Amino acid sequence: MSRSCPNFGGEEVVYDYSGSGIIIVPVPYDKTSTWMRGADKGPAAIMEASANLEFYDAETSSEVHLLGIHTVDPVTEEETPEKLVDAVFNQVLSIIDDGKFPVIVGGNHTVSIGAIKAFSCRYDNLSVLQLDAHSDLRDEYEGSRYNHACVMARAREYASLVQTGIRSMSAGERKIADMDRIFFAHDLYYDKSLYSRALDKLTENVYITVDLDVFDPSLIPSTGTPEPGGPGYFEIMHFLRDVVSCRNVIGFDVVELCPSSSNKAPDFVAARIIYQLLSYRFSK
């Protein structure tokens, strides 16, 4: 198949669409980014790095790829952010209706809006778990309601919202935020029990959106808007493991990698996050 980025897992993980339970949807979109550019190159970098994963997961003692992981052609609509959201919506809705588990790989955070909208059309009692350095609650930014700084304002039009790892927001966002559903990184640093409180606020069905800048930039510096003070790998992943064990995780995305030619490590970490979260989900 001709594509602008390789499949997840490289040549070792090649399954056709019909035989796969997991579908990877690359969305190389960067048009609404507001500082460092390059998120459109994130999906290809993650796919390339994923070929170097070990596909036996030691933590769960599983091989999730045996369920079939298929990578579809990238969603490449770039005319307007509204059309990009519609294109992602249509793709993800089709995958859900085929009874498969979608994983959306951005691109900047705008790509999540269409996916969340699609899940809201098929699932009741839905909540969105956001892991992110930024609250992303602006109703409009730089002339667009679909800017990556507005993604959670759009998300809560479709589902309830729990925000975790936040350490950057505007005064205007503070006024409209539900402070009972935001778990700030500086609080989580001192009180790890807050992760359990965040989990308790999630409904039965959960969509997870992972903005890679939720991690401390010492682990993942390759993002468009890095923020110091983020949690580490195991802190985030073991929280996600607990979420998967207690809720019905119906899909997720990983977004905002801006790959660097001089540092490939963040590309691999992003690929590992995807495979680890899939391992948690399907070894449940």
C-alpha positions as CSV (number, residue, x, y, z in Angstrom):
1,M,0.0,0.0,0.0
2,S,1.3,3.4,-0.9
3,R,1.5,5.7,2.1
4,S,3.4,8.8,3.4
5,C,4.4,7.0,6.6
6,P,5.2,3.4,7.4
7,N,3.0,1.1,9.3
8,F,3.2,0.8,13.1
9,G,5.6,-1.9,14.0
10,G,7.4,-1.9,10.7
11,E,7.6,-5.1,8.7
12,E,7.3,-7.3,11.8
13,V,3.7,-6.1,12.5
14,V,1.8,-6.4,9.2
15,Y,-1.9,-7.4,9.3
16,D,-4.7,-6.6,6.9
17,Y,-7.6,-4.4,8.0
18,S,-10.2,-7.2,8.2
19,G,-8.0,-9.3,10.4
20,S,-7.0,-6.6,12.8
21,G,-8.6,-5.6,16.1
22,I,-6.5,-2.4,16.4
23,I,-6.4,0.3,13.8
24,I,-3.7,3.0,13.8
25,V,-4.8,6.3,12.2
26,P,-1.9,8.7,11.4
27,V,-3.0,12.3,11.1
28,P,0.0,14.5,10.1
29,Y,-1.5,17.9,10.9
30,D,0.2,21.0,12.0
31,K,-1.8,24.0,10.6
32,T,-3.1,25.3,13.9
33,S,0.2,25.0,15.8
34,T,1.2,28.3,17.5
35,W,4.9,28.0,18.4
36,M,7.3,25.4,17.2
37,R,6.2,23.6,14.0
38,G,6.8,20.0,13.0
39,A,3.9,18.0,14.5
40,D,2.9,17.0,11.0
41,K,6.1,14.9,10.9
42,G,5.2,13.2,14.2
43,P,3.2,10.3,12.9
44,A,5.9,9.2,10.4
45,A,8.6,9.5,13.1
46,I,6.6,7.4,15.5
47,M,5.9,4.7,12.9
48,E,9.6,4.6,12.0
49,A,10.7,4.3,15.6
50,S,8.0,1.6,16.4
51,A,9.8,-0.9,14.1
52,N,12.5,-1.1,16.9
53,L,10.1,-2.1,19.7
54,E,10.1,-5.5,21.3
55,F,6.7,-6.8,20.7
56,Y,6.6,-9.0,23.8
57,D,5.6,-6.7,26.6
58,A,7.4,-7.7,29.8
59,E,5.1,-5.8,32.2
60,T,1.9,-7.5,31.0
61,S,3.6,-10.7,29.7
62,S,1.6,-10.3,26.5
63,E,2.0,-9.8,22.7
64,V,-0.8,-7.4,21.8
65,H,0.2,-7.3,18.2
66,L,-1.2,-10.8,17.8
67,L,-4.7,-9.2,17.9
68,G,-3.7,-7.6,14.6
69,I,-2.5,-4.0,14.3
70,H,-3.2,-2.4,11.0
71,T,-2.1,1.2,10.0
72,V,-4.5,2.9,7.6
73,D,-3.4,5.6,5.1
74,P,-2.9,9.0,6.8
75,V,-5.7,11.5,7.1
76,T,-4.3,14.5,5.2
77,E,-7.0,17.1,4.9
78,E,-5.4,20.5,5.3
79,E,-7.8,23.1,3.7
80,T,-9.3,24.2,7.0
81,P,-9.2,22.9,10.5
82,E,-13.0,22.3,10.3
83,K,-12.5,20.0,7.3
84,L,-9.7,18.2,9.1
85,V,-11.9,17.6,12.1
86,D,-14.7,16.2,9.8
87,A,-12.2,13.9,8.0
88,V,-10.9,12.5,11.3
89,F,-14.5,12.1,12.5
90,N,-15.5,10.1,9.4
91,Q,-12.5,7.9,9.5
92,V,-12.8,7.1,13.2
93,L,-16.6,6.6,13.1
94,S,-16.1,4.0,10.3
95,I,-13.5,2.1,12.4
96,I,-15.8,2.1,15.4
97,D,-18.6,0.8,13.3
98,D,-16.4,-2.0,12.0
99,G,-16.0,-3.1,15.6
100,K,-12.3,-2.2,15.9
101,F,-10.2,-0.2,18.4
102,P,-8.9,3.1,16.9
103,V,-5.6,4.7,17.9
104,I,-5.1,8.2,16.5
105,V,-1.5,9.4,16.1
106,G,-1.0,13.2,15.6
107,G,-0.2,15.7,14.5
108,N,-1.1,18.5,16.8
109,H,-3.9,18.3,19.3
110,T,-6.6,19.6,16.9
111,V,-6.7,16.0,15.5
112,S,-8.4,14.8,18.7
113,I,-11.6,16.8,18.2
114,G,-12.9,14.7,15.4
115,A,-12.1,11.4,17.2
116,I,-13.8,12.5,20.4
117,K,-16.9,13.6,18.4
118,A,-17.0,10.2,16.7
119,F,-16.9,8.3,20.0
120,S,-19.6,10.5,21.5
121,C,-21.9,9.4,18.6
122,R,-21.5,5.8,19.6
123,Y,-21.0,5.7,23.4
124,D,-23.1,7.0,26.2
125,N,-21.7,7.8,29.6
126,L,-18.5,9.0,28.0
127,S,-15.6,10.9,29.5
128,V,-12.4,12.2,28.1
129,L,-9.2,11.8,30.1
130,Q,-6.7,14.5,29.0
131,L,-3.0,14.1,29.9
132,D,-1.4,17.4,29.0
133,A,0.7,20.3,30.3
134,H,-1.8,22.8,29.0
135,S,-5.5,23.1,29.8
136,D,-6.5,23.9,26.2
137,L,-9.8,25.5,27.2
138,R,-9.8,28.6,25.1
139,D,-13.0,28.9,23.2
140,E,-11.2,30.5,20.3
141,Y,-7.5,31.2,19.6
142,E,-5.9,33.0,16.6
143,G,-9.2,33.2,14.9
144,S,-10.2,29.5,15.1
145,R,-12.4,27.5,17.5
146,Y,-10.4,24.4,16.3
147,N,-6.9,25.7,17.2
148,H,-4.9,23.1,19.3
149,A,-5.3,25.5,22.2
150,C,-9.1,25.0,22.1
151,V,-9.3,21.2,21.9
152,M,-10.6,20.6,25.4
153,A,-13.2,23.4,25.0
154,R,-14.5,21.4,22.0
155,A,-14.1,18.1,23.8
156,R,-16.4,19.0,26.7
157,E,-19.1,19.8,24.2
158,Y,-19.3,16.1,23.6
159,A,-18.3,14.4,26.9
160,S,-17.3,15.1,30.5
161,L,-13.6,16.0,31.0
162,V,-10.9,15.1,33.5
163,Q,-7.6,17.0,33.0
164,T,-4.4,15.6,34.5
165,G,-0.8,16.9,34.5
166,I,-1.8,20.5,33.8
167,R,0.7,23.2,34.6
168,S,-0.1,26.0,32.2
169,M,-3.3,27.9,31.6
170,S,-4.4,31.5,31.1
171,A,-6.4,33.6,33.5
172,G,-9.3,33.4,31.1
173,E,-9.2,29.6,31.1
174,R,-9.1,29.6,34.9
175,K,-12.5,31.4,35.0
176,I,-14.2,28.8,32.9
177,A,-12.4,25.7,34.1
178,D,-14.1,23.1,36.3
179,M,-11.4,23.2,39.0
180,D,-12.8,20.0,40.6
181,R,-11.8,18.1,37.5
182,I,-8.3,19.5,36.9
183,F,-5.3,17.8,38.6
184,F,-2.3,20.0,38.4
185,A,1.2,18.7,38.1
186,H,2.5,20.6,41.1
187,D,-0.2,19.0,43.3
188,L,0.4,15.5,41.8
189,Y,4.1,15.9,42.6
190,Y,3.4,16.0,46.3
191,D,0.3,13.9,46.5
192,K,0.1,10.8,44.3
193,S,-3.3,9.9,45.8
194,L,-4.7,12.6,43.5
195,Y,-4.4,10.1,40.6
196,S,-7.0,8.0,42.3
197,R,-9.3,11.0,42.7
198,A,-8.9,11.7,39.0
199,L,-9.8,8.1,38.2
200,D,-12.9,8.3,40.4
201,K,-14.2,11.1,38.3
202,L,-14.2,9.2,35.1
203,T,-17.4,7.6,33.7
204,E,-17.8,4.0,32.5
205,N,-16.5,4.7,29.0
206,V,-13.2,6.6,28.6
207,Y,-11.4,8.1,25.7
208,I,-7.8,9.0,26.5
209,T,-5.9,11.8,24.8
210,V,-2.2,12.0,25.5
211,D,-0.4,15.2,24.6
212,L,3.2,14.3,24.8
213,D,4.1,17.6,26.5
214,V,2.4,16.2,29.7
215,F,5.8,14.4,30.3
216,D,8.7,16.4,31.7
217,P,10.7,17.7,28.8
218,S,13.8,15.9,30.2
219,L,12.0,12.8,28.8
220,I,10.3,14.3,25.7
221,P,11.7,17.6,24.7
222,S,10.4,17.2,21.1
223,T,7.0,19.0,21.5
224,G,5.7,22.2,20.1
225,T,5.2,23.8,23.6
226,P,7.4,22.0,26.2
227,E,6.7,22.9,29.9
228,P,9.0,22.0,32.8
229,G,7.7,20.2,35.8
230,G,6.0,17.3,34.2
231,P,5.6,13.7,35.6
232,G,7.8,10.8,34.5
233,Y,7.2,7.8,32.3
234,F,6.1,5.2,35.0
235,E,4.1,7.8,36.9
236,I,1.9,8.4,33.9
237,M,1.8,4.9,32.5
238,H,0.9,3.3,35.8
239,F,-1.9,5.8,36.2
240,L,-3.1,4.7,32.8
241,R,-2.8,1.1,33.8
242,D,-5.1,1.8,36.7
243,V,-7.6,3.6,34.4
244,V,-7.6,0.7,32.0
245,S,-8.2,-1.8,34.9
246,C,-11.2,0.2,36.2
247,R,-12.9,1.6,33.2
248,N,-13.8,0.7,29.6
249,V,-11.2,2.5,27.5
250,I,-12.7,2.7,24.0
251,G,-9.8,4.4,22.2
252,F,-7.0,6.9,22.6
253,D,-4.7,9.3,20.8
254,V,-1.1,10.4,21.2
255,V,-0.3,13.8,19.8
256,E,2.1,16.8,19.6
257,L,5.4,15.1,18.8
258,C,7.7,17.5,16.9
259,P,10.5,15.1,15.9
260,S,14.1,16.3,16.0
261,S,16.7,14.8,13.6
262,S,19.3,15.1,16.4
263,N,17.4,13.3,19.1
264,K,15.4,10.2,18.1
265,A,14.7,9.0,21.7
266,P,11.3,10.9,22.0
267,D,10.1,9.2,18.8
268,F,10.7,5.8,20.4
269,V,9.2,6.8,23.7
270,A,6.0,7.9,21.9
271,A,5.9,4.6,20.1
272,R,6.4,2.8,23.3
273,I,3.6,4.7,25.0
274,I,1.2,3.5,22.3
275,Y,2.3,-0.1,22.5
276,Q,2.3,-0.1,26.3
277,L,-1.2,1.4,26.5
278,L,-2.4,-1.2,24.0
279,S,-0.8,-3.9,26.1
280,Y,-2.6,-2.7,29.2
281,R,-5.9,-2.5,27.4
282,F,-5.9,-5.9,25.8
283,S,-4.2,-7.9,28.5
284,K,-6.9,-6.7,30.9
